């Protein structure tokens, strides 16, 4: 029987987006059905494979999206979201493959489920771009989204603190406003995609928070205090409002975590 580690590594090293989505969902399916062994005989790569497109740029070199509801601005929005979800596939795969042996089978199940969701999200967004006469890779994309994963590759607590509990939690904050703009523009299909992503991301943040809290308690540390310490050490940006407190609370992320350090 193939090991779960080798299956995850193969998906991480799949560059072409459609193939990566398929491989990821297949890994999650095989794991769920008991066809992959809980064996970690292969190391995760420090960097996943990337397609030739999109061109990856530093944040300060990214072009402006354009104004208002122009076609250019709409394509840029959906392309940006597709890229975020594409990188999120690798973030979830790496979480399961890099830390699963130490954290256990439930941890692997949770984050392979997240990876499968992110693959589905990317596929929906790629299809959305095609409906607008574009495609994923047509525009430059943010090149720094993997950096936090690389910098926390030796510390699962730091990875959980930053990826689900800061970056994905930020998605809970900003997606509702984007959803309202899309609805106001009469884009029913786009609104359905964003609603699905928002619902799934609440569950993803909940997985991260659950495992982080358990890890902190196993270390006899207060989760909120540990989280603040790790964020101050590993997160270069600011945790800033507005916050979607209801969605965060639904994910187990109370204001006790983030209110004091919000800027």
C-alpha positions as CSV (number, residue, x, y, z in Angstrom):
1,X,0.0,0.0,0.0
2,X,1.3,3.4,-0.9
3,X,2.2,5.7,2.0
4,X,0.2,8.9,2.5
5,X,3.5,10.8,2.6
6,X,4.5,9.7,-0.9
7,X,1.0,10.5,-2.3
8,X,1.1,14.0,-0.8
9,X,4.6,14.6,-2.0
10,X,3.6,13.6,-5.6
11,X,0.7,16.1,-5.5
12,X,3.0,18.9,-4.2
13,X,5.4,18.2,-7.0
14,X,2.6,18.4,-9.7
15,X,2.9,21.8,-11.3
16,X,0.1,22.0,-13.8
17,X,-3.0,23.5,-12.0
18,X,-5.7,21.2,-13.3
19,X,-3.5,18.1,-12.7
20,X,-2.6,19.3,-9.2
21,X,-6.3,19.8,-8.4
22,X,-7.1,16.2,-9.6
23,X,-4.1,14.7,-7.8
24,X,-5.0,16.5,-4.6
25,X,-8.6,15.3,-4.6
26,X,-7.5,11.8,-5.4
27,X,-5.1,11.8,-2.4
28,X,-7.9,12.9,-0.2
29,X,-10.3,10.3,-1.6
30,X,-7.8,7.5,-1.3
31,X,-6.9,8.5,2.3
32,X,-10.6,8.7,3.2
33,X,-11.2,5.3,1.8
34,X,-8.3,3.7,3.7
35,X,-6.2,3.1,0.6
36,X,-3.1,5.0,1.8
37,X,-1.0,3.9,4.8
38,X,-0.3,6.2,7.7
39,X,3.4,6.1,6.9
40,X,5.8,9.0,6.5
41,X,8.7,7.6,4.5
42,X,9.2,10.6,2.2
43,X,10.1,14.2,3.1
44,X,8.0,17.1,1.9
45,X,9.7,19.4,-0.6
46,X,10.7,22.9,0.7
47,X,9.0,24.4,-2.3
48,X,6.1,22.9,-4.3
49,X,6.2,22.7,-8.1
50,X,4.8,25.7,-9.9
51,X,3.5,26.1,-13.4
52,X,5.3,28.4,-15.9
53,X,2.4,30.8,-15.5
54,X,1.4,33.0,-13.7
55,X,4.5,35.1,-13.4
56,X,5.2,35.5,-9.7
57,X,6.0,39.0,-8.5
58,X,6.8,40.6,-5.1
59,X,3.8,42.5,-3.6
60,X,5.2,45.9,-4.3
61,X,5.6,45.0,-8.0
62,X,2.0,43.8,-8.5
63,X,0.0,45.8,-11.1
64,X,-3.1,47.6,-9.9
65,X,-6.4,45.8,-10.6
66,X,-8.1,48.6,-12.3
67,X,-11.1,50.7,-11.3
68,X,-14.6,49.7,-10.3
69,X,-16.5,47.2,-12.3
70,X,-14.4,47.3,-15.5
71,X,-13.8,44.0,-17.2
72,X,-10.1,44.3,-16.4
73,X,-10.8,44.8,-12.7
74,X,-13.2,41.8,-12.7
75,X,-10.7,39.5,-14.3
76,X,-7.9,40.7,-12.0
77,X,-10.1,40.0,-8.9
78,X,-11.0,36.5,-9.9
79,X,-7.4,35.8,-11.0
80,X,-6.1,37.0,-7.6
81,X,-8.6,34.7,-5.8
82,X,-7.7,31.7,-8.1
83,X,-4.0,32.2,-7.2
84,X,-4.7,32.4,-3.5
85,X,-6.7,29.1,-3.7
86,X,-4.0,27.5,-5.8
87,X,-1.3,28.2,-3.2
88,X,-3.8,27.1,-0.5
89,X,-3.8,23.6,-2.0
90,X,-0.1,23.3,-1.3
91,X,-0.3,24.9,2.1
92,X,-2.9,22.3,3.2
93,X,-1.0,19.4,1.5
94,X,2.2,20.4,3.2
95,X,0.5,20.7,6.6
96,X,-0.7,17.1,6.4
97,X,2.5,15.7,4.9
98,X,5.0,17.6,7.0
99,X,3.4,17.4,10.4
100,X,0.9,14.5,10.1
101,X,3.2,11.9,11.6
102,X,3.5,13.8,14.9
103,X,0.0,15.1,15.0
104,X,-1.9,11.9,14.1
105,X,-4.5,10.6,11.7
106,X,-7.2,13.1,12.5
107,X,-4.8,15.9,11.7
108,X,-4.1,14.3,8.3
109,X,-7.8,13.8,7.6
110,X,-8.6,17.4,8.5
111,X,-5.9,18.9,6.3
112,X,-6.4,16.6,3.3
113,X,-10.0,17.6,3.5
114,X,-8.9,21.2,3.4
115,X,-6.6,20.5,0.4
116,X,-9.5,18.9,-1.5
117,X,-11.7,21.9,-0.8
118,X,-9.0,24.3,-2.0
119,X,-8.6,22.3,-5.2
120,X,-12.3,22.5,-5.8
121,X,-12.3,26.3,-5.1
122,X,-9.4,26.8,-7.5
123,X,-11.2,24.8,-10.2
124,X,-14.4,26.9,-9.8
125,X,-12.4,30.1,-10.0
126,X,-10.4,28.9,-13.0
127,X,-13.7,28.1,-14.7
128,X,-15.0,31.6,-13.8
129,X,-12.0,33.1,-15.4
130,X,-12.6,31.1,-18.6
131,X,-16.2,32.4,-18.6
132,X,-14.8,35.9,-18.7
133,X,-12.5,35.1,-21.6
134,X,-9.4,34.7,-19.5
135,X,-7.5,31.9,-17.7
136,X,-5.4,31.3,-14.6
137,X,-1.9,32.4,-15.5
138,X,-2.9,35.2,-17.7
139,X,-1.9,37.9,-15.2
140,X,1.0,38.2,-12.7
141,X,0.4,36.9,-9.2
142,X,1.6,37.4,-5.7
143,X,4.9,35.6,-5.3
144,X,5.2,35.7,-1.5
145,X,2.3,33.5,-0.4
146,X,4.5,30.4,0.1
147,X,7.1,32.2,2.1
148,X,5.3,31.8,5.5
149,X,5.1,28.1,4.9
150,X,8.8,27.9,4.2
151,X,9.7,29.9,7.3
152,X,7.5,27.8,9.6
153,X,8.5,24.4,8.1
154,X,10.1,23.3,11.4
155,X,7.3,24.4,13.8
156,X,3.8,23.1,13.5
157,X,2.5,25.5,16.1
158,X,3.8,28.5,14.2
159,X,2.4,27.1,10.9
160,X,-1.1,26.6,12.5
161,X,-0.9,30.1,14.1
162,X,-0.1,31.9,10.9
163,X,-1.8,30.0,8.0
164,X,-5.3,29.0,9.3
165,X,-5.5,31.4,12.2
166,X,-4.2,34.6,10.5
167,X,-4.2,34.2,6.7
168,X,-7.4,32.1,6.3
169,X,-9.1,34.0,9.1
170,X,-8.4,37.2,7.1
171,X,-10.3,35.6,4.3
172,X,-13.3,35.4,6.6
173,X,-13.0,39.2,7.2
174,X,-12.7,40.4,3.6
175,X,-14.8,37.9,1.6
176,X,-18.2,39.2,2.7
177,X,-17.5,42.7,1.3
178,X,-16.3,41.2,-1.9
179,X,-19.4,39.0,-2.0
180,X,-21.6,42.1,-1.6
181,X,-19.9,43.9,-4.5
182,X,-20.3,40.8,-6.7
183,X,-23.9,40.6,-5.8
184,X,-24.4,44.3,-6.5
185,X,-22.9,43.8,-10.0
186,X,-25.5,41.1,-10.7
187,X,-23.0,38.3,-10.8
188,X,-25.0,35.4,-9.4
189,X,-22.5,32.7,-10.4
190,X,-19.7,34.6,-8.8
191,X,-21.7,35.1,-5.6
192,X,-22.4,31.4,-5.4
193,X,-18.7,30.7,-5.7
194,X,-17.7,33.2,-2.9
195,X,-20.5,31.9,-0.6
196,X,-19.2,28.4,-1.0
197,X,-15.6,29.5,-0.3
198,X,-16.6,31.5,2.8
199,X,-18.6,28.6,4.2
200,X,-15.6,26.2,3.7
201,X,-13.1,28.6,5.0
202,X,-14.9,28.8,8.4
203,X,-14.4,25.0,8.7
204,X,-10.7,25.4,7.7
205,X,-10.0,28.0,10.3
206,X,-11.9,25.7,12.8
207,X,-9.5,22.8,12.0
208,X,-6.5,25.0,12.5
209,X,-7.8,26.5,15.7
210,X,-8.7,23.0,17.1
211,X,-5.3,21.6,16.5
212,X,-3.5,24.7,17.7
213,X,-5.5,24.7,21.0
214,X,-4.8,21.0,21.6
215,X,-1.1,21.5,20.9
216,X,-0.9,24.5,23.3
217,X,-2.7,22.6,26.0
218,X,-0.4,19.6,25.5
219,X,2.5,22.0,26.1
220,X,0.7,23.3,29.2
221,X,0.6,26.8,27.6
222,X,-2.4,29.1,27.3
223,X,-3.5,29.0,23.6
224,X,-4.1,32.8,23.3
225,X,-0.7,33.7,24.8
226,X,1.1,31.2,22.6
227,X,-0.7,32.4,19.5
228,X,0.2,36.0,20.1
229,X,3.8,35.1,20.7
230,X,4.1,33.1,17.5
231,X,2.3,35.8,15.4
232,X,4.6,38.5,16.7
233,X,7.6,36.3,15.8
234,X,6.5,34.9,12.4
235,X,4.0,37.2,10.8
236,X,5.4,40.3,9.1
237,X,2.1,42.1,8.5
238,X,-0.5,43.4,10.9
239,X,-3.6,41.7,12.3
240,X,-6.0,44.5,11.6
241,X,-9.8,45.1,11.6
242,X,-12.4,45.0,10.4
243,X,-13.0,41.5,11.7
244,X,-15.8,39.2,10.9
245,X,-16.3,38.3,14.5
246,X,-19.3,36.0,14.0
247,X,-17.4,33.9,11.4
248,X,-14.3,33.8,13.5
249,X,-16.2,32.7,16.5
250,X,-17.9,30.0,14.5
251,X,-14.4,28.8,13.8
252,X,-13.5,28.8,17.4
253,X,-11.3,31.9,17.1
254,X,-12.6,34.3,19.8
255,X,-11.5,37.9,20.2
256,X,-9.4,36.7,23.2
257,X,-6.9,35.7,20.5
258,X,-6.6,38.8,18.4
259,X,-8.2,41.9,19.9
260,X,-5.2,43.0,21.9
261,X,-2.8,42.9,19.0
262,X,-5.1,44.3,16.3
263,X,-3.9,47.5,14.7
